[in-house]
Amino acid sequence: MPGPEISLIGCGRIGFILENDRLRNKPCTHYGGARSAGLRITSACDRDPTRLKKFGELADIPEQSLFSDYKTLFKYRNPVITIIATWTDSHELIALESIKNGSKIIILEKPVASSLAGVKKIINEAEKVSCRIIVNHERRFDSRYNKVREMLNAGLIGEIKSVNARILTGAYRGISRIEEGGGPLLHDGTHLVDIIRFFFGEIITVQGEFSRNERSSGFEDTAYAWMQSEKGINIFLEAGGSRKYFRFELEIWGTEGKIQIGNGCHRLYLRKKSSLYAGFNDLYEVKFPAIKQRNCFTELYRSASSMLKGREATDVSGIRDGYKALEIIHAIYYSSHLGGKKISIPVRPGKINLRKIFNLT
């Protein structure tokens, strides 16, 4: 029995090319994740004919199922699952066309769109026809992050008091186009904001500041924010920072200890009698609890398969989660524009004028 029609729109790095990275844990792309979950991509679209042909050969897709334009794909194919792995500025249009064409499940790359109004349109149209959308905030499927969430819920490090969260990258590169929606805080920081919500619940206020290196306009090179959760947790965030390395990391401080979790690290520190000062306690590293390993992309596509069969999939980042991440990030930009004013969440989409915030003509 043939499987469902599945279309990949965008055959770039996250579409399939990163499977060639010998250092990454595999699978690490939409193609690899779908394949490992027993799902076969049956049609594809990309504007680069060489890249499209190469993917078609890899995925054994006949030439008549390869398209250079997504509208043409939808004219001749009716995918049940549509994977949107294109640039941010095209997400909204492709998602809306996919919903109109009858897709039951959309797997959407982050950031979900360049504007809050654009995401609202996707939400409204998807809910009309019960189309399910999974946003690729893949750390929700990482066994290490799930273990940390379990530890936090169990009170292993006591009451959570503060969090230091950072996504450190190089400065912004390229031309700031309003359709992209932001710089490092948005394009890499969306993962950080999503996992913060995954761990600590809703964010109710933000205060932010962003800066540029030797520029007076355009997207940020560095952004900082102080956020407060609904449970009163203080969260300090840094994104970008013009570093010559990449670092994704959270340090979670509780009354009884600390958890450090990020790319390549997961550590646990608990309170013990100090060996340095009489009458004091210090934090000492202890063994991190055992983790049952699972692959993020495989689990994402297993969740999509479960949804297709009418089963509920837990802990996915849905379109409303994608909206909340974008809302928080845009609120940080807005706060910086207002001189660091505290902004309450939710924010009315019409209040945030990115063109004015980034001084774009």
N, C-alpha and C positions, 0 to 999 in steps of 0.2 A: 504494500500500500504506500503510495507516494506521501511524502510529508507536506507540511504547510508551505505555501509560497512565502518566501522570506527575501526581502530586498535590502541590500546595503547601498546607501547613498553616501558617497564619500569614501574613496578607496585609498586614503592617505595613511599617515603614521598610525593613528589609533584604529583605523579601519583594518589594516593587515600588515603594514610595513614593519612595525616594531617587533613582530615575531622573529625578525632577523637579528635583533639585539641579543647577542650571546649571553649577556650578563643578567638579563631580566628573567624573573620567574615566569614560566610559560603555563598556560596561554596568557597573553598580555594585550590582546586586541579583540575587536568584535568578531572578526573571522575565527580566531582561535577559540574564543569563549563559546561561540555558537557551536562550533564543531565538537568541542569537548563535552558539551551538554547534549549531543546527539541531534543537533539541528543543522540543516543544510541550507546555506544561502543559495537561492535559485536564480536571482537576477541582481544586477548591480549597475551603478551609475557613477560616473566621474567625468569632469571636464577635461582631464588629461588623458588623451587616447592611449598613450604608451602605458601609463599606470593602469588604466582600465583593462587593457589587453593582458597585461601581466597578471592582474588579479583574476581575470576570467580563466586564464590557463591554470593558475594555482587551484582555484575553486572548482574547476571543471564545469564552467558555465558556458553554454553555447553562445556563439556570436550574436544570435538574434535576441538574446536576453541581456545584452550589454548596451547601455544607453549613455549618451553624453549629456542628456538633459532630464531632470527629474519629472517634468511634466509629460515628456514623451514616455518615460517608464510607466507612469500611472495611466497613460492612455492605453497601453498594451498589456499591462500587468496589474493584478489586484492583490498585492501582498497582504497576507494576514498579519505578518510582523514586518514593520518597517524600521530599519536601523538608520538613524540620522547622525552621521559622523563628519559633518561639514563644518565650515567656519561659522562663528556665532551669528553673523549678520544674516545668514540664510535659514537659521533654525525655524523661525516663526513661519515663514512662507511654506517651507517644505512640510512642517508639522501640520499646518492647516490643510494643505493639499492632500496629505496622507489621510487625515481624518475624513475629509470629503470623499476620498476614494474608497473608504470602507475598512481601513486597517483596524484590527482589533487591539493590537499592542504596538506601541511605538517605544523604541529604545533611543533616547535622546542624549546626545553629548552635552556636557556642561560648557559654559553657562547656558541656561535654557534659552535665553534670548537677550537682546540688547536693551530692552526696556520692560518695565513692569506692566505697562499697558499691553505689550505684545504677549507676555505670558498669560495675562488675563484672557486674551482672545483664545489662546490655545486651551486653557482650562474650560472656558465656556463651551467651545465647540466639542471638545472631547467628552464632556459630561452629557451633552445632548444625545450622544450615540453610544455611551458607555465604553468609550475607547480608553484603555489603560496606558499610562505613560510611565516608563521607568527612566529616571535620570541617572547618568553614569557617574554618580558619586560612589566609586567602587569600594572605598574603605569600609563602608557599611557591611560589606561581605567578607572583610578580612578577619580571620579568626583571632588575631591579636587584639584588634579593636573591640570585637565582641566580648573577648575575655575581660578587657578593661571595663567595659560597661557592666558586665556581670559583677566584677569586683567592687565597682562603685555602688551598685545597687545593694550589695551585701554589706556595705559599710566597712570594708576592709581597711581603709585608711581614715575612717571616722567621718566627721562632717566636712564636706568640701567647703573650703574657704576662698580659695583663689586659684586661677589658672593662668599660666603663661603659654600662649599659643603663637607659633611662628611658622611662616612659609617664606624662607629666605632664598632669593633668586637674584639674577642680574637686573639691571635697570630696564625700563621699557624700551623696546626696539620697534621701529617702524613708524608709520604715519598714523597719528591719532584720528581715527574715523569714528564718528558718533555711532555708527552701526555696530561697532565692536563693544561699546558699553563701558569700557574701562581698561585699566592696566593690570599689573601683577595682582593687586588685591582681588580683582574680579576673576581673571583667567586661571590663576592658580589658587587664590584664596577661597574660591567657592568651595573647594574640597574641605578647607579648614573650617569655614563657617558651618558647613553641613555636619561635620563630625562633632563640632561643638554642640549643635542642637541635638544630635544623636545621643550625646553623653548627658547634657545638662538641661534639656528642655528649651522652652522658648526664651528668646532674648527680648527684654522689654524696653531697654534704653541703650543708646550708643552715644559716645562722644568720639570724634575722630579728627585726624589731621593727616594731610598728605603733602608731599613735597616733590619737586622736580630737580634734576641736576642741570643747572645752567640753561634752563628754559623757563619761559613765562607763560606758556600755554601747552596744552596737550595732556595726555594721561600721566598718572603719577609714576615716579620711580620707587618711592617708598610711602607706605601708609601705616599709621598707628591708630589703635582704637582702644578705648575702655568701654567694655560692655557689661551690663548687668543682666543676669538671668532672672526668671520669675521666682526662683528659689533664693535670690539674694546673693548669688555667687558673682564675684568680681573676676572678669576675664580680660586679660591684657593681650592684645594682638599686634603683631608686626608682620607686614607683607612686603615683598620686594627687597629693598635695602641695598641694591647695587653690590651684592656679594659675588665673589668669584667661585661660588659653589651653590649647590641646591640642598636645602634642608627643610624638611617638614617635621614638626615636633610639637608635642604638648607636654607641659609639666603641670601635674594636677596636685595641688597642695591640700591635704586634709588635716584634721586635728591629731591624727595618729600616724601619719606618714605621707609619702609622696609616690606618685606613679609617673614615670616618664615613658612616653610612647611616640614613635615616629618611624620614619623610613630607616629600617635597619636596626632599630633599638626598641626594647621593651624591658623596663626595669622597675623594681619595686623596692621602696625604702620604708622601714618601719621604725617607730620610736623605741629606743632602748636607753638604759642608764649610760650617761656619758662617761667616756674614758678620758676626757680632757678636763672636765670641770665638775667639781663636787657639787651634788645637789641639783644637777641639770640632766636633761635627756638630750640625746642627739638622734639623728636619723642614720641608720645603717642599712646597707643593701642586703636583701635576703633573696632567696630563690623565687623567681617568677613562677606562678602556677603553670601547670602543664597546659599545653595548647594542642587542640586537634586541628592540624593544618587543613586548610581548604583554599582553593584558588578563587580570587575575587570575580574574574570574568566567567569562570565556569558556573559559579553560584548565581551570578546575575542572570545568565541564560537559563539555568534551571528554574529560577523564579519566573522568567518569562514563559517557559514551558508549562509550569504549574498554572499560571494565570490562563493560558490558552485552554487548559483542561477544566477551567472553572474553579480551581482551588485558590485559596487566599495565600498570598506570599507575604511573609512578614519582613519588616526591617528594610524594605526597599526605599530608595529615595524617589518619591513620586513627584508629579508635576507641582503639587502644592509645596513640597519641600524645596524644589528648585526655585519656586517663587519666593519663599521665605529667605533663602540664601541670597538671592538677588536683592531683595528688599533691604536686608541688613547691610549689604555692601554699599548699595546706593545711599542708604541713610548715613553711612560713615562719610562718603563723599560729600553729602549735603551738609553734614555737621562741620566738616572742614571748611566748606565754602562760607559758612556762617560764623567762622572764627572759633570753632570748637564747641558750639552750643549743643547741649544735650538734646537728643532727638528721641521721641517716644515711638515705639513700634506698636501697631502698624503705622505706615506712612501712606498718605494719599498719593497715588502715582503722579498726579498732575503737579504736585509741589516740587518735584525733582526735575530740574532742567539741566541735563548733562552738558549740553552745549555751552550754557552759561557757566556752569561749575568748572569746566575744563578750559574755558576761554577759547572756544573754537568758533571760527567765523563761518 
